[in-house]
Every structure is written in structure tokens, then in C-alpha cells.
Amino acid sequence: MVTSPGFENYVGFGSDAGVQAQFETAVTTLVDDLAYLNAANRGYMLVDFTHTKVTSRWVFVDTITSTEYTASVAKVMESAPGSGNRTLSTVVS
């Protein structure tokens, strides 16, 4: 179950998409290894590891106040495994 409030409650951008985008850009710029941030939606990340690739799927839910919810995949990124392959490429955005 996903129950945490989001950054909009702590940072104060509310539903202002422009301020949200500025916040996400600032954070991903400041944190070197952070390739993606969605500061307004709630969800979780599923990661699949195989011998040939690592796939991350960001799954968001439409509500955190009910046990009845709809989940959707919002972004998929992949990387080749191994210490020399630290670049994620977007598959679905």
C-alpha cells in the first residue's frame, strides 16, 4: 500500500505544475546520480534484473486514501548490467 504524502505537502508547490517542474529540475541537478524524479505522484518502482539488462518501472497509483485504486506505469528506463554501464535510457515516458 502506498500512503506517503508527496513533496508538494512539504515544499509547498501544491498543484502548480510549473513550480513542480522547477523543483524536479533543481533536485535532479543537485543529486548527480538521480536520473528521474516525479515529485507529485505516489507509487513505487519495480526493478527487474537479468543477465542482459536492468529495467526500472515507475508505477503510480491514483489515490493514497483508499484500498481501491488504479495503478499505471508512467516511466520505464533500462541499463546494461555491470559497473561500466551506469547510464539509464528511457524506454517509455
Residue, then its C-alpha position, 0 to 999 in steps of 0.5 A: m500500500v502506498t500512503s506517503p504524502g508527496f513533496e508538494n505537502y512539504v515544499g509547498f508547490g501544491s498543484d502548480a505544475g510549473v513550480q513542480a517542474q522547477f523543483e524536479t529540475a533543481v533536485t535532479t541537478l543537485v543529486d548527480d546520480l538521480a536520473y528521474l524524479n516525479a515529485a507529485n505522484r505516489g507509487y513505487m518502482l519495480v526493478d527487474f534484473t537479468h543477465t542482459k539488462v536492468t529495467s526500472r518501472w515507475v508505477f503510480v497509483d491514483t489515490i493514497t486514501s483508499t484500498e481501491y485504486t488504479a495503478s499505471v506505469a508512467k516511466v520505464m528506463e533500462s541499463a546494461p548490467g555491470s559497473g561500466n554501464r551506469t547510464l539509464s535510457t528511457v524506454v517509455s515516458 
